[in-house]
Amino acid sequence: MRDGARHSHRIIAVRGTPDNPMERREVEAKAHDLMSEILGRRQSEELIEAVADLGKVKNMARLRPLWQAATPRLEHFQAKRTPVRVKKMRRNKS
């Protein structure tokens, strides 16, 4: 701050832990954000709905296509990653 004052706040239980749980809509929004780039919007929404009704699913194998990414989307995601540059180390001559 401009006047030199300092403010701090300590969070004992971060969001998403048992002591500070997220609401269902927050969990669904987070899941959608994490999955939609790989699975696509529609498939992500279907998977979230299926997991919400997991107790009603009689054959878990029917869920498998929902969590499998199509190959082109996976390649698109991998292509966006920045390549890692490895620096060569010099050997000390003894």
N, C-alpha and C positions, 0 to 999 in steps of 0.2 A: 504494500500500500504506500501511497505517497507520503503519508504522515509518519511512516516508520512502524505503524502498528502491525502486529502479527496476529493472525487468526488461524486456529487449527481445530480440527474435528477428527476424532478417532472413531472409526466404525468397528465395532466388536464383532458383529456378525454380518459378513458381506451378503449381498443379494444372491439368492439361489442356494443358500445353505439351510440346513434344518432349522436353525434359529431365526432365519429371515427368508422364508421360502418365497418363490415367485408365484404369482397367480397363474392359473392355467393359460390365460390369453397371452401372458408374457412368455411362457414356455413355448407356446405354439408360434408366436412371432419370432422367437430366437431360432427355433427349429427351421422355420421357413427361410429365414435369412441365411442360415448355414447350408441348407439343402438346395435351394432353388436354382443356384447357378449350375449345379451339377445335374440335378434331376429335372429341372424345369418347374415352372410354377404349378401347372396342373397336377403333375405327378407328386410334387411335394405336398400339395393340399390333400390329395388322396391318401398319401402315406400318413399324414398327421391325423386325418379322420379315422383311418384304420387302426392306428395305435390307440386313439382315444376309446375305441370300441373293442379293444383287444380281448376282453373277457367274453365277447360274443363270437369270436372267430373259432370255427370248428377245425379248420385245416390251415395251419400256419404256412404251409407251402404256397398257398394262394397269395400271401403277402410278398413273397420273394420278388416278383417283377416290380413291385413298387419301390424297393430300395436298391434296385440295380440301375446304374446309370447307363444311358445309351453311349456307345463308344464315341460318336462324334462330339458329344458334349464334354466327355472326359478329356479328349484330345484338346478341345478348345481351352479348357481350364488349365491343362498342363502347359500349353503354349504361352499362356500369360505370365507364367512364373519367370522371374529374373534368374538368368544363369549365375551360378556361384563361381567366382574366380578364386582359384587356388594360387596362393603365392608360393613360389619355390623358395625353400630355405637353403641358405648357404651352409656348407659344411666347414667346420673348423679344421684346419690342417694341424695335426699335432706332430 
